[in-house]
Amino acid sequence: MNRVLLAFPEQRTLAEALAPSMGARIGRLDWHRFPDEESLIAIDDALDGSDVAIVASLRHPDDLALPLRFAAATAREFGARRVGLIAPYLAYMRQDKRFHAGETVSAPLFARFLEESFDWLVTADPHLHRNPDLSALFRIPTRCVATAPRVADWIRDNVPDAIVIGPDSESDQWVSAIAARAGVPYQVLGKIRRGDRDVEVTMPDIKAMRGRTPVIVDDIISSGRTAIETVGHLKRLGFSAICVAIHAVFAQDAYEQLLAAGAARVVTTDSIPHSSNAISIAMLLAQAGVDLLDEGIAHSTQSPPCEAEENQRRP
């Protein structure tokens, strides 16, 4: 069994955590960018007959798109049997319908783009809306790992007096599960969004928060407006809040603004590398990758249907 992880530079630490559980070695993947912004990808060339997994979190998908394709195609050129993608953060899942005339519906288009290069995909908590799961978008095998248990365990171990705060009504089921596992109460914000950076929030029951530490939990913090407004609101009420995010996109200066607003601490998973990473999801990703690799081995060792039927007819 020959398994190789090829990690883009930002994901090398994560790849080192994945490799032992996946029974894989880490191969070389270098990404050089010329002054004119063209990319040169150089990878391990000892890949004949191997199962390759490229590790790349897609925080900057436009920058990574061509390098991803170059790396996958070159791995096949060097003899890789199959090439998968471990993308802890999966971009372009938001735009799954045409909200205004003329807009591109990018979610299925990006799925087709990835399918052209990869045989399977592992990700964590994709930002799905109207699609029930990844199988509605992807025709290749996929695994989506749920990070909520890891978040709940972190809250239980580090903030025993927490009250979990969900960002909106859509988060109710998810936040309630985290709170139940952590053994703490929860509330869900009322939220009015007027634009990407114009959000108003309300707390449903301030009295229930007395004596507790608010922990604001969101699947993605990008512009951070909801979290920033919530932190500021809670600070004015005399609370010191902690922010926890599954995916720390942190567009522009969102992280600095969260701290400036009064966040006591900002904690994120390692789906996107950042100094705030404190919750590892490496074991979840590794197990999902192993499952897909094992399934591929099982399929590849089965006889084709016509051959199997022929063998059954022979005396």
C-alpha positions as CSV (number, residue, x, y, z in Angstrom):
1,M,0.0,0.0,0.0
2,N,1.6,3.2,-1.2
3,R,-0.1,6.4,0.0
4,V,1.4,9.8,-0.5
5,L,0.2,13.2,0.7
6,L,1.2,16.3,-1.3
7,A,0.5,19.4,0.7
8,F,0.4,23.0,-0.4
9,P,2.8,25.1,1.7
10,E,0.1,26.4,4.1
11,Q,-1.1,22.8,4.8
12,R,2.2,21.1,5.6
13,T,1.6,21.1,9.3
14,L,-1.8,19.6,8.8
15,A,-0.4,17.0,6.4
16,E,2.2,16.0,9.1
17,A,-0.7,15.4,11.5
18,L,-2.7,13.4,8.9
19,A,0.1,11.2,7.6
20,P,0.5,8.7,10.5
21,S,-3.2,7.9,10.7
22,M,-3.5,7.5,7.0
23,G,-0.4,5.3,6.7
24,A,1.0,7.8,4.2
25,R,4.3,9.5,3.5
26,I,4.6,13.2,2.7
27,G,5.9,14.0,-0.7
28,R,7.3,17.2,-2.1
29,L,5.0,19.9,-3.4
30,D,6.6,23.2,-4.1
31,W,4.7,26.2,-5.4
32,H,6.8,29.0,-7.1
33,R,5.2,32.2,-8.2
34,F,6.8,34.2,-10.9
35,P,6.8,38.1,-10.8
36,D,4.0,38.0,-13.4
37,E,1.9,35.8,-11.1
38,E,2.2,32.6,-13.1
39,S,2.7,29.5,-11.0
40,L,5.2,26.7,-11.3
41,I,4.3,23.5,-9.4
42,A,6.9,20.9,-8.7
43,I,6.0,17.6,-7.0
44,D,7.4,14.3,-5.9
45,D,8.0,12.2,-9.0
46,A,8.1,8.8,-7.3
47,L,4.4,8.2,-7.5
48,D,4.0,5.2,-9.8
49,G,1.1,3.0,-8.6
50,S,0.5,5.2,-5.5
51,D,-2.7,6.7,-4.1
52,V,-2.1,10.4,-3.8
53,A,-4.0,12.9,-1.7
54,I,-3.4,16.6,-2.3
55,V,-4.0,18.7,0.9
56,A,-5.1,22.2,0.2
57,S,-7.6,24.4,2.1
58,L,-9.4,26.5,-0.4
59,R,-9.4,29.9,1.5
60,H,-8.1,31.6,-1.7
61,P,-9.8,29.4,-4.4
62,D,-9.1,31.7,-7.3
63,D,-5.3,31.7,-6.5
64,L,-5.3,27.9,-6.0
65,A,-7.4,26.7,-8.9
66,L,-4.8,26.3,-11.5
67,P,-2.0,25.1,-9.1
68,L,-4.4,22.4,-7.9
69,R,-5.1,21.3,-11.4
70,F,-1.4,21.4,-12.3
71,A,-0.5,19.3,-9.2
72,A,-3.2,16.7,-9.8
73,A,-2.4,16.3,-13.5
74,T,1.3,16.0,-12.8
75,A,0.7,13.3,-10.2
76,R,-1.1,11.3,-12.8
77,E,1.7,11.9,-15.3
78,F,4.1,10.4,-12.7
79,G,1.9,7.2,-12.4
80,A,-0.5,8.0,-9.5
81,R,-3.2,5.4,-9.5
82,R,-5.8,7.8,-8.0
83,V,-5.7,11.4,-6.9
84,G,-7.9,12.7,-4.1
85,L,-8.3,16.1,-2.5
86,I,-8.4,16.8,1.2
87,A,-9.8,20.4,1.4
88,P,-10.6,21.2,5.0
89,Y,-12.3,24.4,3.8
90,L,-14.3,24.1,0.6
91,A,-15.0,27.3,-1.3
92,Y,-17.7,28.3,-3.7
93,M,-20.6,26.4,-2.0
94,R,-22.5,29.6,-1.1
95,Q,-23.8,30.5,-4.6
96,D,-26.0,27.6,-5.3
97,K,-28.8,29.5,-7.0
98,R,-29.2,32.6,-9.2
99,F,-30.2,35.4,-6.7
100,H,-30.1,38.1,-9.4
101,A,-30.4,38.2,-13.1
102,G,-27.2,37.3,-15.0
103,E,-25.4,35.8,-12.0
104,T,-23.3,32.7,-12.3
105,V,-24.4,29.7,-10.2
106,S,-20.9,28.9,-9.1
107,A,-21.4,25.9,-6.7
108,P,-22.1,23.2,-9.3
109,L,-19.6,24.8,-11.7
110,F,-16.8,24.6,-9.1
111,A,-17.8,21.0,-8.3
112,R,-17.4,20.1,-12.0
113,F,-14.0,21.9,-12.1
114,L,-12.7,19.8,-9.1
115,E,-14.2,16.6,-10.5
116,E,-12.0,17.0,-13.7
117,S,-8.9,16.7,-11.5
118,F,-9.8,14.5,-8.5
119,D,-11.2,11.1,-7.9
120,W,-12.5,11.8,-4.4
121,L,-12.9,14.7,-2.0
122,V,-12.8,15.1,1.8
123,T,-13.9,18.3,3.5
124,A,-15.2,19.7,6.8
125,D,-18.6,21.3,7.3
126,P,-19.1,22.9,3.9
127,H,-21.2,26.0,3.8
128,L,-24.2,24.4,2.2
129,H,-27.6,26.1,1.9
130,R,-30.2,24.7,-0.3
131,N,-28.2,21.5,-1.2
132,P,-28.8,18.8,1.4
133,D,-25.3,17.4,1.1
134,L,-22.3,17.2,-1.1
135,S,-23.7,14.4,-3.2
136,A,-26.2,16.8,-4.6
137,L,-23.2,18.7,-6.2
138,F,-20.4,16.2,-6.7
139,R,-20.4,13.0,-8.8
140,I,-17.2,11.8,-7.3
141,P,-17.1,10.1,-3.9
142,T,-17.1,12.6,-1.0
143,R,-16.8,12.6,2.7
144,C,-17.9,15.6,4.9
145,V,-16.6,15.5,8.4
146,A,-18.6,17.1,11.2
147,T,-16.5,19.3,13.5
148,A,-19.3,20.2,16.0
149,P,-18.2,17.4,18.5
150,R,-14.6,18.8,18.5
151,V,-16.0,22.3,19.2
152,A,-18.2,21.0,21.9
153,D,-15.4,19.2,23.6
154,W,-13.2,22.3,23.5
155,I,-16.0,24.3,25.1
156,R,-16.6,21.7,27.8
157,D,-12.9,21.4,28.6
158,N,-12.0,25.1,28.5
159,V,-15.2,27.1,29.3
160,P,-17.2,25.1,31.8
161,D,-19.5,28.1,32.6
162,A,-20.3,28.7,28.9
163,I,-23.5,29.7,27.3
164,V,-23.3,28.9,23.6
165,I,-24.5,31.7,21.3
166,G,-25.7,30.8,17.7
167,P,-25.5,33.4,15.0
168,D,-29.0,33.0,13.5
169,S,-32.1,30.8,13.4
170,E,-30.6,28.5,10.8
171,S,-27.9,27.5,13.4
172,D,-30.4,26.4,16.0
173,Q,-30.1,22.6,15.5
174,W,-26.3,22.7,15.1
175,V,-25.7,25.0,18.1
176,S,-28.1,23.0,20.3
177,A,-26.2,19.8,19.6
178,I,-22.9,21.5,20.5
179,A,-24.4,22.9,23.8
180,A,-25.9,19.5,24.7
181,R,-22.6,17.7,24.2
182,A,-20.7,20.4,26.2
183,G,-23.4,20.2,28.9
184,V,-24.2,24.0,28.8
185,P,-27.2,26.1,27.8
186,Y,-27.5,28.0,24.5
187,Q,-29.3,30.9,22.8
188,V,-29.7,31.9,19.2
189,L,-29.4,35.5,18.0
190,G,-32.0,37.5,16.3
191,K,-30.2,39.0,13.3
192,I,-31.0,41.6,10.6
193,R,-28.5,41.7,7.8
194,R,-28.6,44.8,5.6
195,G,-25.4,44.1,3.7
196,D,-22.0,42.3,4.0
197,R,-20.8,44.7,6.7
198,D,-24.1,45.9,8.1
199,V,-25.6,43.5,10.7
200,E,-27.8,44.1,13.7
201,V,-28.2,41.5,16.4
202,T,-30.4,41.0,19.4
203,M,-30.1,38.7,22.4
204,P,-33.3,36.7,23.2
205,D,-32.8,36.4,27.0
206,I,-30.1,38.4,28.8
207,K,-31.1,37.2,32.2
208,A,-30.3,33.6,31.3
209,M,-26.7,34.7,30.6
210,R,-25.9,36.0,34.1
211,G,-23.0,34.2,35.6
212,R,-22.0,32.5,32.4
213,T,-19.4,33.2,29.7
214,P,-20.9,33.7,26.2
215,V,-19.2,31.6,23.5
216,I,-20.2,32.8,20.1
217,V,-20.0,29.8,17.7
218,D,-20.2,30.1,13.9
219,D,-19.4,27.8,11.0
220,I,-17.5,30.6,9.1
221,I,-16.2,33.9,10.2
222,S,-15.4,35.8,7.0
223,S,-16.2,39.6,7.2
224,G,-16.9,38.9,10.9
225,R,-19.7,41.4,11.1
226,T,-22.2,39.2,13.0
227,A,-19.5,38.2,15.5
228,I,-18.1,41.7,15.8
229,E,-21.6,43.2,16.4
230,T,-22.4,40.5,18.9
231,V,-19.1,40.9,20.8
232,G,-19.7,44.6,21.0
233,H,-23.3,44.2,22.1
234,L,-22.3,41.7,24.9
235,K,-19.4,44.0,26.0
236,R,-21.9,46.9,26.5
237,L,-24.0,44.6,28.6
238,G,-21.0,43.7,30.8
239,F,-20.1,40.3,29.3
240,S,-16.7,39.1,28.0
241,A,-17.3,36.9,25.1
242,I,-15.3,34.2,23.4
243,C,-15.6,33.6,19.6
244,V,-15.3,30.1,18.1
245,A,-15.3,29.5,14.4
246,I,-15.1,26.3,12.4
247,H,-13.5,28.1,9.4
248,A,-11.4,31.2,10.0
249,V,-11.6,32.9,6.6
250,F,-11.0,36.3,8.3
251,A,-11.4,38.5,5.3
252,Q,-9.3,41.7,5.4
253,D,-8.9,42.7,9.1
254,A,-11.8,40.8,10.6
255,Y,-9.6,39.0,13.2
256,E,-8.2,42.3,14.5
257,Q,-11.6,43.9,14.5
258,L,-13.0,41.0,16.7
259,L,-10.2,41.6,19.2
260,A,-10.7,45.3,19.1
261,A,-14.5,44.9,19.7
262,G,-13.6,43.1,23.0
263,A,-13.5,39.4,22.3
264,A,-11.7,37.8,25.2
265,R,-10.4,35.1,22.9
266,V,-10.9,33.9,19.3
267,V,-10.6,30.2,18.7
268,T,-10.7,28.3,15.4
269,T,-10.2,24.8,14.0
270,D,-7.1,24.1,11.9
271,S,-9.2,23.9,8.7
272,I,-7.5,27.1,7.7
273,P,-4.1,27.9,9.2
274,H,-4.2,30.8,11.6
275,S,-2.6,31.8,14.9
276,S,-6.1,31.3,16.5
277,N,-6.1,27.5,15.7
278,A,-6.8,25.6,18.8
279,I,-9.1,22.8,17.8
280,S,-7.6,20.1,15.6
281,I,-9.7,18.2,13.1
282,A,-6.8,16.2,11.6
283,M,-8.0,12.9,12.9
284,L,-11.5,13.4,11.5
285,L,-10.0,14.2,8.0
286,A,-7.6,11.3,8.2
287,Q,-10.3,8.8,9.0
288,A,-12.5,10.1,6.1
289,G,-9.5,9.9,3.8
290,V,-8.8,6.3,4.8
291,D,-12.4,5.3,4.3
292,L,-12.4,6.6,0.8
293,L,-9.0,5.1,0.0
294,D,-10.1,1.7,1.4
295,E,-13.3,1.9,-0.6
296,G,-11.3,2.5,-3.8
297,I,-9.1,-0.5,-3.1
298,A,-12.1,-2.7,-2.6
299,H,-13.7,-1.5,-5.9
300,S,-10.4,-1.9,-7.8
301,T,-10.0,-5.5,-6.6
302,Q,-13.5,-6.6,-7.7
303,S,-13.8,-8.4,-11.0
304,P,-15.7,-6.4,-13.7
305,P,-19.4,-7.6,-13.8
306,C,-19.1,-9.3,-17.1
307,E,-15.9,-11.1,-16.1
308,A,-17.5,-12.2,-12.8
309,E,-20.5,-13.6,-14.5
310,E,-18.3,-15.5,-17.0
311,N,-16.3,-17.0,-14.1
312,Q,-19.6,-18.2,-12.5
313,R,-20.6,-20.0,-15.7
314,R,-17.4,-21.9,-16.0
315,P,-17.4,-25.5,-14.5
